[in-house]
């Protein structure tokens, strides 16, 4: 499997990253280990988690995914794996994470507390890539970056990244790091798929010029691109089925952003393109994601090991110009399905 560099750091990773947010809710420990084993055996050496996983997060389960990943890692060579995790963002933002008494923040105190917890659960003494899960533009950037820089200098973290960030926020952070002589963000982890191409509008150019790598999550648009929600279906066990049926207002709003008339129409067209070239639509969507020059590694998820087969197959696929044009034509005819 091809290896790519994370930003300007010393770290290189497999072009497919195994995401773990389903471990603990949508799949049990035994199946989670099967997924991890299969990913590693296929050449995936990059694993992404977070202190609030699994999703949907709750006080009862927060940290469980890291704990399971740590138990699995203990059976393997730690140095052969690249581990990424995240510190939760501010409690007073769009959502209050169930950690640190409901008072999470991105200052030195909370970042160190979060890292200590992640190191303990992951059973390791360092994190390869430590990321801000979501940012707080109301606080001083140097306070967050200073705390992260200390962790790098101490050898507890090798590189840092940010997630769910804007062009303004990324440039502000990079400028602050350069001005203060502190460690820069090498990665940004944002939602990016054929159903959500907004990253290409501005952030892609920031990444190219500033040597920051995108780690796209949800390349299958939350499973929507597989077509499983088409024709009004709400399949049992699917995340957005649960959100629509019994989720709180925020989850219902999220589900409606992913599953809507334009996104389902895009999925229908994409399935047609995949059939024309005799390719699984999952392979097509994953291959499209990893083929962008600003992408280092595409983060994928699974609820059972068999789902990895078409994803892993994407490692050997390069879409030709004709297929890319057909995908672009669909995107241009159905602009911004996710808003």
N, C-alpha and C positions, 0 to 999 in steps of 0.2 A: 504494500500500500504506500502511495506517495507520501513523503514527509514535507511539511512546510514550516517555515519559521514564524514564530509569533512576534510580529512587529519587528523591532530592532534588537530583541533579546537574544540570549544564547539558546533559547528553547526551540526545538523543532518537534512537531507532533504529526500524528497520522491525519490525513485529510478528512477523516470521519472521526467524530468524537462521540463517545457513548454518554448520553444524558441519563440521569438517574431519578428524575422527579416523580416517577411512578412507583418507585420502590417503597412499599409500606402502605400504600392505599390500593393501587390498581393491580399490584402483584405481591405475593408473599415472599419471604426470604429465600425459599428454595428456588422459586422461579427467577428471582432477582439474580441469584448466583449463576443460574443457567444462562441468563442473558449476558452477564459479565464474562463468563467463561467463553461463550461463543464469540463475543466481540473480541476478546483478547486473542483467541485462537485464529481469528481472521486477520490479525495484524493491527487492530485498533489499540493504541497505547495511551490514549487521551481520554480522561474520564471527568465529567463535570457534575458537581453537586452544589448544595447550598445549605446553610445552617437552618433554614426554615422548611426544607423538604422533609417529607413528600408533600405533594399538592393534592387537594386543597389543604393549605397549612392549618394546623390547629395546635393548641397548647399541649395536647396529649401526644402528638406525633412529631413535633418539630425536633429535628436532630436525628431522627430514626434512620433516615437514608444515609447520612454520614456514618452512623454507627455500623450499619450493615456493610457499607463499602469498606470501612476499616477492617471489619472481620474478614471480608473476602481478600483484601490486600495482604493480610497477615499470612496468607497461604502462598503468596507470590513474592517475587523480587521487587521490593519497593523502588529501587533505582531504575527499573525498566519501565516504570509507569509515570505519566505526567498527570498530576492531580490538580484540578481546579475546583475551588469552592468560593462561596460568596458571603459577605457580611450583609445583613439586612439593612435596608435604608431607614430613613427617619420615620418615627412613629406618627408624627403629625402630618404626614403627607397623604397620599391617595389611599393608604391602607395601613393599619396598625399591626405589625407582625407580632406573633405570640412568643416573643423572647424578651429577656431582661425586664420583666415586670411591666411590659407595655410601654416602655420609655426608650426604645431603641433610638440611637442617634449615631452620627458619623464623626464623632470626636475621638480623641485619643483613648479615653476611658472605655467607650463602647467597642471600638475596633479591637482593642487588646483583649477585652473580655470575650468577644466573638471568636477571635483567632484561637485563644486558649481552649475554648470549647470545641472548636473544629479539630484542633490538633489531638485533643484527648479522644474524641469519638472516632477519628480516622486512624488512631494508633500510629501516628507519625510525628517526627520532630520538625517537619517543614512542609510548606505548601508550595507547589510549583507556580501556580497562578492564583493570586488572591484578588477577588473582584468585588466592587461595590454593586450590590444587587439593584438598587435604584438610588438616584442622587438627590441631594438637597441643595438646590441652587440658592437658597436663602442664607446659607452659612458661608463662612470664609473658606475658599477652596484650599488655602494653604494649611488649614487645620486638619482637614482630612488627608491631604497629600503628605503632610509632615508626619502624621502617625503611620501611614503606609511606608514612607521612606525609612522610618526607624526600623520597621520590621524587616525590610530588605537589608539594611545595614547590619542587622543582628543575625542574618542568615535564616530567619524563620520563614521568609517568603522570597522566592526567586524573581518573580515578575508580578506586576499589578495590572489590573484591567478594570473596566467599567461596564455596566449593563443598562439597557433601557435609557440611553442617553441621547441628547440632541446635538446638533452641530455646534450650537452656542456652548453647551456644557462641555463638550469634548475639547473644543479649541480653548476655552477658558482654563480648563485643567492643564492642558499642554503648555499654554503660555505661562501659567503659574509655576509649573515645574521647571521650565526653562529659566524663568526669572529668579527663582529661589534656589536653583541648583539641586532640585530634588528628583527622585525617580519618576519617569514618565509612565503614563499608561501605554502599554504595548498592544492591548486588545480592547475591543468593544463588542459586547454580546447583545445584539438586538434581534427583534423579530424580522425575518426576511424569508420570503417565499414568492412563488409566482402569483399568489393572491395578495401579497403585501410587498410591493417593490419600492416603497417610499424611501428606503435607504439609498437608492440610486440617485435621488433628486439632489442631495447635497452631501450627505455623510460619506458616500463613496469617494468623492473628491478629497475630502478631508483625510480619509484613510490613505489614499494614494500619496498625497503630498507630505503627510506627517509620519509615514511609516507606522501606521496602526493597522492591525489585522482585525477584520470582522470574524466573529464566531457566531454565525447565524443560528438562531434556534427556531424551532417549528418550521422546518423546510417543507413539511407536508401540510402546512397551515392548520395545525391541530388535528390532522387526519382528514380534513375536508377535501383535500386534493385526491384522496383515494376514491372519492365518490360515495362513501358509505352513508353520507347524509342526503344524498340526492333523492329526488322523488318523495320528499317529505318524510324520509326515514329518520327515526331517532333510535339507533341500535342500542340494545341492552349493553350496559357496561361502558359505553363510550362517555368520555368526559362531558361533552356538550349536551348529551342526552340527559345526564344527571343534572347539569346546570339548569337546563330548560325546565325540567320536571320539578326539581326540589331545591334548587340553589337559591341563596339570598339575592337581593336585587343586583349587587355588583357582579355576581357570577352570571346571572341572566343577561346582563348587559354585555359581558364579555362574549358569551355564547352567540348573541345576536350579531356581534361584530365579525365573528368568524363564519357563522352560518347564516347566509342571507341570499337574496335572489342573485346578485352579481357574483358572489363567490361560488355558488353552486353552478352557475352557468359557466364560469371559468373552468371549474372542475370537469364539467361535461365535455368542453372542448379539449381539455388536456388529455382526458381519457381517450378521445378520438385520435389525437396525435400519437399517443403511445401505441394504440392498436395498429396504426398505419405502419409503424416501424417494428412491430412485434416485440414490444418492450413493456414490462410492468410499469404502470404509471408511477409507482413508488420509486422505482429505479430512475425514471425520467426526471422526477422532481428533485431527487437527491443529486443526480448528476448535474442538473441545471444550477443548483446552488453552489456546488464546489467548483464550478467552472469559471467563476468570476475572479478577476485578478486581485481583488481586495479581500478575498476570503482565504483564511488559513485552514480552517477546519469546520465542517458542518456538523452541528450537534443534532443527534437523532435520539428518539426515545422508543421504548417498546414496553408492552405489557406481557408479552410472552416471546420466547426465544425464536420461534419460527418467523416472527415479523422481521427479523434481521436479514433474512436471505435476500430479498430484493434491494435492501439498503446496501448491504455489503457488495452486491453486484455492481452498484454505481461506481465503485472504485476503479473498475476497468472500462468505464464508459466515457467517451468524449463526444458530446453532441455536435453534429455538423452544422454548417451555416444554414442549411435549408430548414432543419428542425428548429434551430434558434429563431429563425425568421417567423415560422409558424407560431411559436410561443409568443413572440413579440407582437404579432398581429392580434392575437387574442387579448393580450394586455392592453393594446391600444384601443380595441373595440369595447373593452369593459374596464375602464380606468378605475383604479383604486377600489377594488372590491371590499376591502376592509376599512375604507374611509381615509 
